[in-house]
Amino acid sequence: MLCVIPLTFAGHHEKGENTIVFTIDLQIAEGKSKDFAKLVKKMVASVKASEPGTQAYHYFSSPDGYSVTLLEVYPSNVEALAHMAAFANSPFREEFLSLITVKSFQVVGPANDKLVQVMSPYTTDFRKPIAGFTR
């Protein structure tokens, strides 16, 4: 079951004001949707077991299995950076990258300079907070 995590980025000392979200749209290589599905099950289990700071890590697939959205949520830059360090050393990294083409990749939230630098091989689309709240 998907748990929707409310996000907020505006205001001083509000819950979630440091939240970082990765929203990634992927195209799976032709004939590789089953391989991709098997791989991401292993990746999800690995992230769940080894990254306690990751609040959400969900893959969503189109009916044909070739268009996928990945949603990742981190409470702050610290946890997002930890995830990227883990991905850089992941035994799944090369296979994952060989199976996909990134269609779009947004980093949403107050990304600091270090996160922007680390993300530069993957995206230049950083979206800063302008308004919002969480109940």
N, C-alpha and C positions, 0 to 999 in steps of 0.2 A: 504494500500500500504506500502510495506517495504521500509524504508529509509536506505540505506547503509551508515554507518558512517565511513569515512576514519580514520584510526588510524596511529599514529606514536609513536615511543618510543625512537628514537635515536636523538642525538644532544642536544645542549644547547639552552634552551629557545624556542624550536620549539613547535608549536601548537600541543597539544595532548600528550606531552611527559610524562605526569603523568597518562594517561588513564589506567584504570583497566577494563579488560574484563573477564567475566565468560562465559565459554563455557561448557555446561553440556549435556551429552547424557544420556537419561533416557529410561528405559524399563517400560512400563505400565503393571500393574498386569492384568493377564488374566481375560477377561470379564469386565474390568473396564475402557475401553477407553472412553465410553460416560460419565461416572462419572468424569473422569479426565478432559475431554473437558469442562464440565460445571463448574468445580472448577476453572480451569485456567482463564476462562472468568471473574470470580469474582476477582481472584488474580490480573489480569492485570488491571482491573478497580481500585482496591485498591492501587496498586503501583503507577499508573498514578496520582491518586488523592492525595496521601499522601507523595510521594517521589519526590519532584521537582528536585533533583539532579541526578535522574536516567535518562540517556540520551537515552537508548534503552532497551527494555525488550520484547523479541519476542520468541514465541514458534513455532517450525516447526515440522510437523508431517509426518511420512511415510504414504503411502496410506492406510495401514491397521489400523492406529491409535495407534499402540503399540510401535513404536520407535519414540521418541521425542527429539529434540535438543532445548535447551533453551540458548539464547544468551542475556547476560546482559552487558551493557556498562555504566561505571561511569567515570566522569572526573578526579577523584583522589581517593586515599585511603579513604579520609573523607566520600565521598558519598557511597563507597562500604561498609564501616563500618556502616554507617547509615542504609543501606539496610539490612545488617545482623542483626542489632539490631531490626529492624522492623520485620524481619522474625522470630526471636526468640520469639517475643511476638504476632505473627500473629494468629488470630483465625482460619486461614486456614492451619497452619503448620502441625499439627498432621494428618489431613486428607490427605494432599499433600504427606507427607512421607509414609503414609500407602498405597498409590496407586502406588508408584514408586520403582524401583531399579536403583541406579545410576550406569551406565556403565562406564562413564569417566567424570571427572570434572577438567578442567584446569582453573587456575587463571593466566591470561596473563597480563604482565605489571610490573611496579616497585612496587610490593607489599611490604609494610613496615612490620616490626616485629609484630605490633599489628594486622594487617590484617591476617598475617600468623597464628598467635595464634588463632584468632577468627574462621578462616576457618578450623582449624585442625580436628574438628569432621566430616567435609565433604570431604576434599581433602588434599593431600600432593603434588599435581602436580602444582608447581608454575613455570612459564616460564618467565624469565627475558628478557628485551629488548636487542637486539644485533645490529639491524640496521633497518632503514626504513625512510619513509617520508610521509607527507600529502600534497596534492595540495590544 
